[in-house]
Amino acid sequence: MEDFGANLKHFRTEKGFSQEAFAGKIGVHVTNLSKYERNISVPSLEIAEKMADALDMSLDELVYGQQNEKARVRIADNELLNLFNKSQQLPDDQKKTVKDLLSAFLLKANLKQQLI
């Protein structure tokens, strides 16, 4: 939830709301909204739901951000990112197999690194 304030500010400004207008729309004082955006204070669940509704998004997206964008930022290898995205379309049993293979590979690589 460390990115909540940044997410809130980003989505609010992206939708064209000033702090004053958005605070009025969700029923909080502008000072409180400012504290939420600076991660000084955390809104109640009720207020967070009002924020998500006003921004026309899910509460999950407001709290955690757009996962695809976060993945793109964190995964620099586009081919690997595409493979992860494609694997999400697989049935659950095949996803488990992909996860098991990846876990086994990473475990082996980690053990090799520790032996060096």
Steps between C-alpha positions, in 0.01 A plus 500: 500500500809720493406631155143590594561874528687516170232288331224719638666821381583350160148373432336815640703729276462263205122535535536879517386551861652775710557410864210724601256351249599142581485557875149641461395207283608241758392700803830575672685820579771594251757484782416133555527428128842664497608278791380189313696600190815558704458170689476685830156355568300201377133537408231277644377218279178694441690807376737287290198337333354847428834598346506195275139560395569867424801397291299228326736218596523210739628553851767241426627704205501819707699338779744294294507692173472361153679168524601484134675836525675397820612175336634689198702725727638213706558249219738655251513192275200534265520138387478381860210738569316367192554142616361585844198669341436202273534256787214678680266376227579136575268274700579484873674160483734623226568825690602288798741307277656824373537625858654169611748506211598858570534433874719194435719693256544791743576263787768329291649836397500617863671183621760531225568860604543398864754230406719742307 
